[in-house]
Amino acid sequence: MKSPGISVRPIITLEGGHEVNDVFLDNVKVPVENRIYHENQGWTCAKSLLLHERSGIAGVARSKRGLERLRQMARSELADDTGPLLADPFFKRKVAELEIDLTALEYTELRTLAGESAGKGPGPESSILKIKGTEIQQRLTELTLEAAGHYGAPYLRNAPHNLGAVGPDDAHGVAGAYFNVRKTSIYGGSNEIQRNIIAKVVLGL
Ligand SMILES: Cc1cc2nc3c(=O)[nH]c(=O)nc-3n(C[C@H](O)[C@H](O)[C@H](O)COP(=O)(O)OP(=O)(O)OC[C@H]3O[C@@H](n4cnc5c(N)ncnc54)[C@H](O)[C@@H]3O)c2cc1C
């Protein structure tokens, strides 16, 4: 990062956080001893690393924790005068559908991990993990924001007239997470590109 020609420009994500940057490489010279993999085969190397990145993006464990947190919130939140939100059949159904999809994803991930333990690197199934995992993360943050209702909004860092904390503690950060997680279907190769990979490598189209 100290080499001449490298410059870094911050990108502010939708919720107002700074965790990513534009990195520009302008005629940067890399000494041969710092080269990674074979000359002119950088993309081959990057593609193999991306398989691992995409498996990681699936984020099953994080979504399981998020689902448990959502359940806790929905047990205490009241849906109008009808009792806890989780007793509302429409909301309960959305939570159940999410859990079913997450469980199916977990088993797909376990199959991939079993393959890796047996010395088989992740293959194109990492694209399946990436698509399903990110769709679940987005549905989960949508439902969590729905459970927090209007208490979610004041915690947005870049909200106009941000008044700070009001409402229950578990509403904290919910709106920020909702906006931040929109990125997941884009980064690591957009989900449309993952569908192209599955079409080509898995379905042979
Ligand atoms: C928060 C965040 C973090 C990121 N972190 C990194 C990082 O650490 N390192 C890094 O190198 N990059 C990073 N990226 C960049 C990311 O990988 C790209 O944004 C992503 O690959 C999409 O490329 P693009 O933005 O150029 O969109 P484009 O390629 O311009 O695509 C625009 C739209 O067209 C669709 N599209 C494009 N081509 C096709 C096609 N052939 N078939 C069907 N649909 C198509 C895309 O899916 C998308 O919806 C990050 C992005 C975000 C948002």
The ligand as an SDF file (V2000), in Angstrom:
LIG
                    3D

 53 58  0  0  0  0  0  0  0  0999 V2000
  -19.9710   -2.6420   -0.5060 C   0  0  0  0  0  0  0  0  0  0  0  0
  -19.1650   -3.1580   -1.6720 C   0  0  0  0  0  0  0  0  0  0  0  0
  -17.9200   -3.7050   -1.4270 C   0  0  0  0  0  0  0  0  0  0  0  0
  -17.1440   -4.1420   -2.4830 C   0  0  0  0  0  0  0  0  0  0  0  0
  -15.9090   -4.6520   -2.1920 N   0  0  0  0  0  0  0  0  0  0  0  0
  -15.0740   -4.9480   -3.1970 C   0  0  0  0  0  0  0  0  0  0  0  0
  -13.7250   -5.3840   -2.9380 C   0  0  0  0  0  0  0  0  0  0  0  0
  -13.3330   -5.5340   -1.7750 O   0  0  0  0  0  0  0  0  0  0  0  0
  -12.9060   -5.6370   -3.9740 N   0  0  0  0  0  0  0  0  0  0  0  0
  -13.3370   -5.4820   -5.2670 C   0  0  0  0  0  0  0  0  0  0  0  0
  -12.5390   -5.7120   -6.2060 O   0  0  0  0  0  0  0  0  0  0  0  0
  -14.6020   -5.0930   -5.5480 N   0  0  0  0  0  0  0  0  0  0  0  0
  -15.4730   -4.8230   -4.5540 C   0  0  0  0  0  0  0  0  0  0  0  0
  -16.7740   -4.4130   -4.8330 N   0  0  0  0  0  0  0  0  0  0  0  0
  -17.1430   -4.2550   -6.2480 C   0  0  0  0  0  0  0  0  0  0  0  0
  -18.1100   -5.3310   -6.6980 C   0  0  0  0  0  0  0  0  0  0  0  0
  -17.4570   -6.5690   -6.8830 O   0  0  0  0  0  0  0  0  0  0  0  0
  -18.7580   -4.8260   -7.9890 C   0  0  0  0  0  0  0  0  0  0  0  0
  -19.5540   -3.7000   -7.6310 O   0  0  0  0  0  0  0  0  0  0  0  0
  -19.6320   -5.8800   -8.6000 C   0  0  0  0  0  0  0  0  0  0  0  0
  -18.8380   -6.9430   -9.1030 O   0  0  0  0  0  0  0  0  0  0  0  0
  -20.5100   -5.3460   -9.7120 C   0  0  0  0  0  0  0  0  0  0  0  0
  -19.7370   -4.7080  -10.6760 O   0  0  0  0  0  0  0  0  0  0  0  0
  -20.1080   -3.2320  -11.1410 P   0  0  0  0  0  0  0  0  0  0  0  0
  -20.4350   -2.4030   -9.9250 O   0  0  0  0  0  0  0  0  0  0  0  0
  -19.0390   -2.7690  -12.0730 O   0  0  0  0  0  0  0  0  0  0  0  0
  -21.4850   -3.4080  -11.9400 O   0  0  0  0  0  0  0  0  0  0  0  0
  -21.6790   -3.7530  -13.5230 P   0  0  0  0  0  0  0  0  0  0  0  0
  -20.7210   -4.8130  -13.8980 O   0  0  0  0  0  0  0  0  0  0  0  0
  -21.5980   -2.4100  -14.2070 O   0  0  0  0  0  0  0  0  0  0  0  0
  -23.1260   -4.2980  -13.4700 O   0  0  0  0  0  0  0  0  0  0  0  0
  -24.3110   -3.4550  -13.3820 C   0  0  0  0  0  0  0  0  0  0  0  0
  -25.5360   -4.3730  -13.3250 C   0  0  0  0  0  0  0  0  0  0  0  0
  -25.5950   -5.1840  -14.5050 O   0  0  0  0  0  0  0  0  0  0  0  0
  -25.5590   -6.5770  -14.1820 C   0  0  0  0  0  0  0  0  0  0  0  0
  -24.7040   -7.2990  -15.1280 N   0  0  0  0  0  0  0  0  0  0  0  0
  -23.4370   -6.9420  -15.5210 C   0  0  0  0  0  0  0  0  0  0  0  0
  -22.9520   -7.8300  -16.4060 N   0  0  0  0  0  0  0  0  0  0  0  0
  -23.9200   -8.7880  -16.5660 C   0  0  0  0  0  0  0  0  0  0  0  0
  -24.0150   -9.9770  -17.3390 C   0  0  0  0  0  0  0  0  0  0  0  0
  -23.0060  -10.3800  -18.1240 N   0  0  0  0  0  0  0  0  0  0  0  0
  -25.1410  -10.7280  -17.2350 N   0  0  0  0  0  0  0  0  0  0  0  0
  -26.1730  -10.3280  -16.4260 C   0  0  0  0  0  0  0  0  0  0  0  0
  -26.1560   -9.1940  -15.6810 N   0  0  0  0  0  0  0  0  0  0  0  0
  -25.0470   -8.4370  -15.7550 C   0  0  0  0  0  0  0  0  0  0  0  0
  -24.9870   -6.6350  -12.7710 C   0  0  0  0  0  0  0  0  0  0  0  0
  -25.4180   -7.7650  -12.0740 O   0  0  0  0  0  0  0  0  0  0  0  0
  -25.5130   -5.3480  -12.1400 C   0  0  0  0  0  0  0  0  0  0  0  0
  -26.8280   -5.5220  -11.6840 O   0  0  0  0  0  0  0  0  0  0  0  0
  -17.6070   -4.0290   -3.8200 C   0  0  0  0  0  0  0  0  0  0  0  0
  -18.8870   -3.5030   -4.0640 C   0  0  0  0  0  0  0  0  0  0  0  0
  -19.6570   -3.0730   -3.0030 C   0  0  0  0  0  0  0  0  0  0  0  0
  -21.0490   -2.5010   -3.2940 C   0  0  0  0  0  0  0  0  0  0  0  0
  1  2  1  0
  2  3  1  0
  2 52  2  0
  3  4  2  0
  4  5  1  0
  4 50  1  0
  5  6  2  0
  6  7  1  0
  6 13  1  0
  7  8  2  0
  7  9  1  0
  9 10  1  0
 10 11  2  0
 10 12  1  0
 12 13  2  0
 13 14  1  0
 14 15  1  0
 14 50  1  0
 15 16  1  0
 16 17  1  0
 16 18  1  0
 18 19  1  0
 18 20  1  0
 20 21  1  0
 20 22  1  0
 22 23  1  0
 23 24  1  0
 24 25  2  0
 24 26  1  0
 24 27  1  0
 27 28  1  0
 28 29  2  0
 28 30  1  0
 28 31  1  0
 31 32  1  0
 32 33  1  0
 33 34  1  0
 33 48  1  0
 34 35  1  0
 35 36  1  0
 35 46  1  0
 36 37  1  0
 36 45  1  0
 37 38  2  0
 38 39  1  0
 39 40  1  0
 39 45  2  0
 40 41  1  0
 40 42  2  0
 42 43  1  0
 43 44  2  0
 44 45  1  0
 46 47  1  0
 46 48  1  0
 48 49  1  0
 50 51  2  0
 51 52  1  0
 52 53  1  0
M  END
$$$$
